Amino acid sequence: MSKIILITFSGREDRMQLLKTYISRLIDKGYIDEWHVWDFTRSVSDREYIRENYGEIRYIRPAGGYQKIASVKKGDVKRITFRASSDFHFAFKHPNDTQFTECVAGGWSNSRSVVRKLSPESFDTLERSGDVPLWAKATSGLLNGAIENILEITFSKNGFLRSVVNSLDFPDIDLQDAAEDYIDLYVRAGWGYSLELLDVNGSYQQFIGDVGEAQPYFQAYQYYSERYTQFRDDIFLKCDDDIVYVDETGFSGFVEAIRKNRQYFIISGNVVNNGVCAYLQQKNGRLPEELGVFECPPGGFGGSLWESGGKAYQLHKFFIETGGEKIPLESPLVEWDCRNSINFIGWHGEQLRYMYLPKGDDEHMLTVEIPEFLNKKTAIYSDFMVAHLSFFPQEKNIKPSEIILLYQKIL
């Protein structure tokens, strides 16, 4: 049974609230099976917002840092299944601890495992120079990235914490004198290897990107492309985190257009505040001239709308004042052979074989480079309206807080 999977590259908390409302409703109605929120945030507060609101963590990149996945109480047995080829780190920590215990399974290119006791300042860094492990053992071949690996934790009622990874027993940790009857479990990847947690199957799933990466989006495309055989029959949707309106009545038609029109590499929704869409909307006589002239952006990129927060503000107000009424294009599906902004796009899972993208301009690759060498076009689906808040040159004059409040009124 194929799935509908929505991908969002997350950024700022204040830009995602409306999107979360719309997508949650589509999930509740059964229109979307899974929402994969990729954490490419740049602030601690935005990361905390993602952790609290978008389900369990499924995947952690090498520089994604430690992530809390459970609290283990005395008397509990916790079993974690995961995929990692090397450097599986798990740590036991409590907010009031002066130190934390770190266990590395299959470190040093899957050759060695250690246990360390570390100070809190080591928690947010990979550097471990000068630390002498409490325990170390040669464990060549412990992990296998192609199959399921197992971490089993037993916290006995008398205060001893036992950990086993596959066939390896780590030394027991004595917590008899601990003030609390639980311990927090954190995991992370490390040193060039990613970590996938296999017990996560909910509608909301988090994917943690490398912290500090300037152009992080290739990480997501590579993840899905590497799993082509798993996802080849699914429908993928990708949207910006600042989508502030989603036409729920047109959503199923958009998905069906992607399913039936595989001759197009990707298909875009009909986007408010998108230079190409605005050009086509006005060309069909649906945007009045008093809003301004919406020319075809040169080569599909940039243009006067992309540059002007004031112009975008007026366009949003026009759409809101009509109550989110559709702004149809000249045909239900408009072919496009230039660049287009990928504010809300979709593709059939078969296309993933061509989506192992390098680091760089993912928008240009998806709408220009790959379609050109495949001799395919892209398209825009007229009957599915979404509204995109802003491009970065528009930020200064678009009055984002006011626009968000106005969109809340037509939810």
Salt bridges, closest charged atoms under 4 A:
ASP14 OD2 - ARG12 NH2 2.92
ASP14 OD2 - ARG15 NE 3.82
GLU34 OE2 - LYS3 NZ 2.68
GLU34 OE1 - HIS36 NE2 2.71
ASP39 OD2 - ARG51 NH2 2.75
GLU102 OE1 - ARG116 NH1 2.63
GLU102 OE2 - ARG128 NH2 2.83
GLU102 OE2 - ARG188 NH2 3.76
ASP169 OD1 - ARG162 NH2 2.52
GLU180 OE2 - HIS94 ND1 3.67
ASP184 OD1 - LYS68 NZ 3.48
GLU196 OE2 - ARG58 NE 3.08
GLU196 OE1 - ARG83 NH1 3.50
GLU196 OE1 - ARG227 NH2 2.85
ASP210 OD2 - ARG61 NH2 3.01
GLU213 OE2 - LYS359 NZ 2.64
GLU226 OE1 - ARG227 NH1 3.38
ASP240 OD1 - LYS238 NZ 2.86
ASP240 OD2 - HIS388 NE2 3.68
ASP242 OD2 - HIS388 NE2 3.46
ASP247 OD2 - LYS326 NZ 2.32
GLU248 OE2 - ARG25 NH2 2.54
GLU248 OE1 - LYS29 NZ 2.95
GLU256 OE1 - ARG259 NE 3.49
GLU256 OE2 - LYS260 NZ 3.80
ASP337 OD2 - LYS377 NZ 3.61
GLU350 OE2 - ARG262 NH1 2.93
ASP361 OD2 - ARG339 NH1 2.94
GLU363 OE2 - ARG339 NE 2.96
GLU369 OE2 - HIS364 ND1 2.97
GLU395 OE1 - ARG15 NH2 3.18
